[in-house]
Amino acid sequence: MSPKKQIPILIKKRTAGTFVLDKISSGTLYKLSEKFSYLPPGYRYHPKFRLMGIKGVKIRLIRPDGSFPQGLLQDITTYLKKTLKKKVKLSNDVKEHILPIHDLIKGGIKEDIFSDFEFDGNPVILRDYQLGGVEAAFKYRNGVLNLSTGAGKCLTGDTEIIVQLPEYIIEKYKLD
């Protein structure tokens, strides 16, 4: 008898911040749920939690429907592949979501990339901390820029960057 062919677990994009596991067995989903859960500090001392038992106390990062925060993608795929020895496939929308945007920027992020900006007729060069904010936004794909008044939040947030996108992305979102 030939060995059973393993169907890859498919990870699809549900919303901008969540992905979902598809084609996954309930046993594998349970193992993942256990791995990516934790007990809140002080749970033993709260009367409500003592009555619920451990299952009612655990905070689970993977929901029963298989959805999870997109920030866990790498940890989940690594656990599935290395520990549970499962095949994993990413849908195209997930692949697009995790494109290494930082690497697509022509010439990389450096101060002269913004030299086309002018303020009162003078070229604007971002300061180191502003440049760091732009770089972090590309690395993590989102974030909060916490700068004091007059530190250049608007300039940093409005910075336009020329990127090189793969041809298939350009074709997919091409306007007629």
Secondary structure, DSSP 4 states (H G I P E B T S, - for coil): -PPPPPPPEEEEE-SSSEEEEES--HHHHHHHHHHTEEPPTTGGG-HHHHHHHHHHH-EESS-TTSEEEGGGHHHHHHIIIIIS---EEE-HHHHHHT--HHHHBTT-S-GGGGTT-EETTEE----HHHHHHHHHHHHHS-------TTS-HHHHHT----B---HHHHHHT---
